[in-house]
Amino acid sequence: MKDILRYTWYQENFNLSKQVNGLLYYLRKIPLVGSSIPETVYRSYSFKKILFYILTLLDIPLRFLAKFIWLTIYVIIANGAINIAMGADPVPFPLRPEGYLLGFAIWFGITGLMYRFSQGFEPFISKENRAFMVNFKLSQRLFLQSQLLVEPILHSLAYIPALIVLSGLAHQWLILPVGIFTLPTAQLAGFACNFWFFKRHSLVKRSSWKSWALVIPGFAFALLAFFKRDALNAYWLLALLLVQIPLLIISLRSILAFDKIAEFLNFRMEESLALDKQIFQMTQGNEYTRQGLKMQEKLSLDKQKDLSHLTGMTYLNALLFQRYHRILTKGLKKRLAFLLIIPTLFATITFFAHEPIQLPEEGLIALLPFTLMIMYAGSLGKTITQMVFVNCDISMLHYPFYRETKTILAGFNYRFIQTLKFNSIFAAALFLIIMLIGHFQYSWQLTLLTAYLMLSITFLFSFHDLFIYYILQPFTKDMDIVNPLYRILSGALYWLAYLNTQLKIESPLYILGLSIGISLYVGIGYLILLKKAPKTFRLK
């Protein structure tokens, strides 16, 4: 145990020393002040030691203050949620007595179960910890145990003043021991479960379904606590405490008995290096080509369909979309999965409220402008535009036949139709969800208006990025952007979607006017493209 504490102290010393060096570095960058600080200050160990102790002393009250702030945020959220549930003003002040215990319950679910428990399954090590472990050649077992045992305990100790205050306000003194045990118990239980899976060669990798599933218990606990807030009392806290103590002991014994530390850390190192590589790839190129470059990395040639019956540009584009079909479909499925959060949330509220929740027509009209932002997030238009440039056009535009009018227009039409197919699936799912929330009981006029809006914005998000790409073609052979107008127009859809979330115009005439305006833009834009694209679709 002494060695574990020593490792923790060394790491705190190492991190604070870096902060001191960083502070000196930025002080030397300040005009007038920086010129008076010599470069030799980095070698002044006595001066840096004084700064180190000052930062150490300041760090202690700041940690206590941070925990006070976090618990206060959860209590405020709980009070606001109670007010909304009771049909009152959502402003969380003055604080309700029952809001203190509910705030603690939400903190327990989010910070304990969702964050700390899932930390035990985190498959990578931060760069700072890797550098510290490798550079100082530390024992892998002792370093891991210092991370598991000491770090959550330090955070729990920092919570003590805030928990004491919360216990007094809620008149529930069991909040203090339950709160102190929450972080170490949840984190050790997470690592114990992860070690159990690791021994059986069931690895929890980043972005796998297992890693996403880890957030469900914490979120479900917080949601259940809200709907069953009347059941939160001293007996509930006592039950949590009685579960925590044996769980902590069992988890600790399991961790200390784990005998595959080296293999486990090697796995985490491999995942960390893979993450570093992914981050490096994400920073390659620019925001207008990055997605296309990422798709190149993910490309794998599976069994392909026979396209020998196609010719010319149709064959070339069909081959391109066939090769990237799996990647595009995967992206669409992810968007649809996030979209399903909306009906899931409504179904959950309906289940606990014991009465059906139906969005009235007035509420739907007020929410329809927000569909632009949802479509902006779910559209594959930008992704496909980057895909066709990075993986096809950047090479093919060097050939004269590829710049002929017939070839350019055939390529645009095919790509637009394919983009429209993907976006139509997302838009149709969104339309069905809207109708489902209204129990399919909206008037036929409002249903048609909603369908027209969804159709128009589907065309918009399928057309706009391809349109400005063909009209302006801003890229050089090195993938640099040389046309500033392209940067402005590329962000236009976001600002259109954002403004529609801020205008608060609750009128069906506005929705109709917006749909007609979008339809005119797509129609007129296509006519412009027929005339201009053959002249502008060139490498800069």
NORZI-V941228 format. One record per pair of residues at least 4 apart in sequence whose C-alpha atoms are under 8 Angstrom apart, sorted by sequence separation. I is the first residue (numbers start at 1). GAP is how many residues later the second one is. If there is no record, write none. Layout:
BEGIN
i;gap
I;GAP
I;GAP
END
This chain:
BEGIN
i;gap
1;4
2;4
3;4
4;4
5;4
6;4
7;4
8;4
9;4
10;4
11;4
12;4
13;4
14;4
15;4
16;4
17;4
18;4
19;4
20;4
21;4
22;4
23;4
24;4
25;4
26;4
30;4
31;4
32;4
33;4
37;4
40;4
44;4
45;4
46;4
47;4
48;4
49;4
50;4
51;4
52;4
53;4
54;4
55;4
56;4
57;4
58;4
59;4
60;4
61;4
62;4
63;4
64;4
65;4
66;4
67;4
68;4
69;4
70;4
71;4
72;4
73;4
74;4
75;4
76;4
77;4
78;4
79;4
80;4
81;4
82;4
83;4
84;4
95;4
96;4
97;4
98;4
99;4
100;4
101;4
102;4
103;4
104;4
105;4
106;4
107;4
108;4
109;4
110;4
111;4
112;4
113;4
114;4
115;4
116;4
117;4
118;4
125;4
126;4
127;4
128;4
129;4
130;4
131;4
132;4
133;4
134;4
138;4
139;4
140;4
141;4
142;4
143;4
144;4
145;4
146;4
147;4
148;4
149;4
150;4
151;4
152;4
153;4
154;4
155;4
156;4
159;4
160;4
161;4
162;4
163;4
164;4
165;4
166;4
167;4
168;4
174;4
175;4
176;4
177;4
178;4
179;4
181;4
182;4
183;4
184;4
185;4
186;4
187;4
188;4
189;4
190;4
191;4
192;4
193;4
194;4
195;4
196;4
197;4
198;4
204;4
207;4
208;4
209;4
210;4
211;4
212;4
214;4
215;4
216;4
217;4
218;4
219;4
220;4
221;4
222;4
223;4
224;4
225;4
228;4
232;4
233;4
234;4
235;4
236;4
237;4
238;4
239;4
240;4
241;4
242;4
243;4
244;4
245;4
246;4
247;4
248;4
249;4
250;4
251;4
252;4
253;4
254;4
260;4
261;4
262;4
263;4
264;4
265;4
266;4
267;4
268;4
269;4
270;4
271;4
272;4
273;4
274;4
275;4
276;4
277;4
278;4
279;4
280;4
285;4
286;4
287;4
289;4
290;4
291;4
292;4
293;4
294;4
295;4
310;4
311;4
312;4
313;4
314;4
315;4
316;4
317;4
318;4
319;4
320;4
321;4
322;4
324;4
325;4
326;4
327;4
328;4
329;4
330;4
331;4
332;4
333;4
334;4
335;4
336;4
337;4
340;4
341;4
342;4
343;4
344;4
345;4
346;4
347;4
348;4
349;4
350;4
351;4
359;4
360;4
361;4
362;4
363;4
364;4
365;4
367;4
368;4
369;4
370;4
371;4
372;4
373;4
374;4
375;4
380;4
381;4
382;4
383;4
384;4
385;4
386;4
387;4
388;4
389;4
390;4
391;4
392;4
393;4
394;4
398;4
399;4
400;4
403;4
404;4
405;4
406;4
407;4
408;4
409;4
410;4
411;4
412;4
413;4
414;4
415;4
416;4
417;4
418;4
419;4
420;4
421;4
422;4
423;4
424;4
425;4
426;4
427;4
428;4
429;4
430;4
431;4
432;4
433;4
434;4
435;4
436;4
438;4
442;4
443;4
444;4
445;4
446;4
447;4
448;4
449;4
450;4
451;4
452;4
453;4
454;4
455;4
456;4
457;4
458;4
459;4
460;4
461;4
462;4
463;4
464;4
465;4
466;4
467;4
468;4
469;4
475;4
476;4
483;4
484;4
485;4
486;4
487;4
488;4
489;4
491;4
492;4
493;4
494;4
495;4
496;4
497;4
498;4
499;4
500;4
506;4
507;4
508;4
509;4
510;4
511;4
512;4
513;4
514;4
515;4
516;4
517;4
518;4
519;4
520;4
521;4
522;4
523;4
524;4
525;4
526;4
527;4
528;4
529;4
530;4
531;4
532;4
533;4
28;5
29;5
83;5
84;5
107;5
108;5
109;5
110;5
111;5
112;5
113;5
125;5
133;5
138;5
145;5
146;5
147;5
167;5
168;5
197;5
198;5
205;5
206;5
207;5
231;5
232;5
285;5
310;5
311;5
350;5
359;5
387;5
388;5
389;5
397;5
402;5
403;5
435;5
442;5
468;5
469;5
475;5
476;5
505;5
528;5
27;6
28;6
41;6
42;6
83;6
84;6
133;6
167;6
197;6
204;6
205;6
284;6
350;6
396;6
397;6
401;6
402;6
435;6
474;6
475;6
476;6
27;7
28;7
83;7
133;7
167;7
204;7
225;7
283;7
308;7
350;7
435;7
474;7
475;7
28;8
83;8
167;8
282;8
285;8
307;8
349;8
474;8
475;8
28;9
81;9
83;9
164;9
166;9
167;9
474;9
27;10
80;10
133;10
194;10
80;11
164;11
307;11
346;11
472;11
80;12
163;12
164;12
282;12
307;12
474;12
79;13
163;13
281;13
79;14
472;14
77;15
76;16
79;16
160;16
163;16
24;17
79;17
82;17
305;17
469;17
24;18
304;18
468;18
76;19
304;19
431;19
79;20
159;20
160;20
431;20
21;21
78;21
79;21
159;21
302;21
468;21
78;22
301;22
468;22
76;23
156;23
157;23
300;23
431;23
75;24
78;24
79;24
156;24
299;24
75;25
78;25
156;25
299;25
465;25
77;26
156;26
428;26
75;27
76;27
156;27
427;27
20;28
75;28
78;28
155;28
156;28
299;28
427;28
74;29
75;29
295;29
298;29
74;30
153;30
17;31
20;31
152;31
153;31
427;31
20;32
71;32
74;32
152;32
295;32
461;32
71;33
74;33
424;34
17;35
149;35
152;35
384;35
423;35
16;36
71;36
381;38
420;38
423;38
16;39
148;39
149;39
380;39
420;39
423;39
16;40
148;40
336;42
380;42
381;42
420;42
335;43
380;43
419;43
379;44
378;45
332;46
416;46
379;47
416;47
332;48
378;48
416;50
375;51
328;52
375;52
412;54
189;58
412;58
453;58
457;58
460;58
464;58
467;58
471;58
482;58
178;59
185;59
189;59
192;59
449;59
453;59
456;59
460;59
463;59
467;59
470;59
174;60
181;60
185;60
188;60
191;60
192;60
195;60
456;60
459;60
172;61
199;61
453;61
457;61
471;61
172;62
175;62
178;62
182;62
185;62
189;62
192;62
449;62
453;62
456;62
460;62
467;62
471;62
477;62
174;63
178;63
181;63
185;63
188;63
192;63
195;63
449;63
452;63
456;63
459;63
470;63
473;63
476;63
477;63
174;64
177;64
181;64
184;64
188;64
191;64
472;64
473;64
475;64
476;64
206;65
471;65
472;65
473;65
474;65
475;65
100;66
178;66
185;66
198;66
205;66
470;66
471;66
473;66
474;66
116;67
120;67
188;67
470;67
473;67
119;68
120;68
320;68
100;69
101;69
117;69
118;69
120;69
121;69
100;70
112;70
116;70
117;70
120;70
121;70
104;71
108;71
112;71
116;71
117;71
119;71
120;71
97;72
98;72
111;72
117;72
118;72
119;72
120;72
320;72
97;73
113;73
117;73
120;73
121;73
108;74
112;74
116;74
117;74
120;74
112;75
359;78
360;78
358;79
359;79
357;80
358;80
381;80
385;80
123;81
358;81
361;81
381;81
385;81
123;82
368;82
375;82
379;82
380;82
381;82
121;83
123;83
371;83
375;83
379;83
381;83
382;83
394;83
122;84
381;84
382;84
385;84
361;85
372;85
376;85
381;85
375;86
121;90
332;90
336;90
343;90
67;91
68;91
71;91
292;91
335;91
339;91
342;91
346;91
67;92
291;92
292;92
295;92
68;93
118;93
336;93
64;94
68;94
292;94
293;94
313;94
317;94
332;94
343;94
63;95
64;95
67;95
291;95
292;95
296;95
118;96
290;96
291;96
292;96
314;96
64;97
117;97
118;97
289;97
292;97
293;97
313;97
314;97
317;97
64;98
288;98
289;98
292;98
313;98
317;98
292;99
114;100
115;100
314;100
114;101
289;101
113;102
114;102
114;103
115;103
113;104
114;104
113;105
114;105
112;106
109;108
110;108
109;109
110;109
108;110
109;110
109;111
109;112
110;112
109;113
108;114
106;115
107;115
106;116
105;117
106;117
376;117
14;118
376;118
106;119
105;120
106;120
141;120
11;121
140;121
141;121
373;121
376;121
409;121
140;122
102;123
102;124
372;124
373;124
409;124
140;125
227;125
372;125
373;125
408;125
409;125
227;126
408;126
102;127
370;127
369;128
372;128
373;128
405;128
405;129
408;129
102;130
370;130
404;130
98;131
101;131
369;131
370;131
403;131
101;132
369;132
403;134
7;135
403;135
7;136
4;138
8;138
366;138
3;139
4;139
7;139
8;139
366;139
366;140
4;141
5;141
365;141
366;141
397;141
398;141
4;142
8;142
365;142
369;142
397;142
8;143
125;143
365;143
368;143
123;144
124;144
125;144
362;144
5;145
123;145
124;145
394;145
4;146
124;146
126;146
365;146
124;147
125;147
78;148
123;148
124;148
123;149
124;151
289;190
285;194
286;194
285;195
END
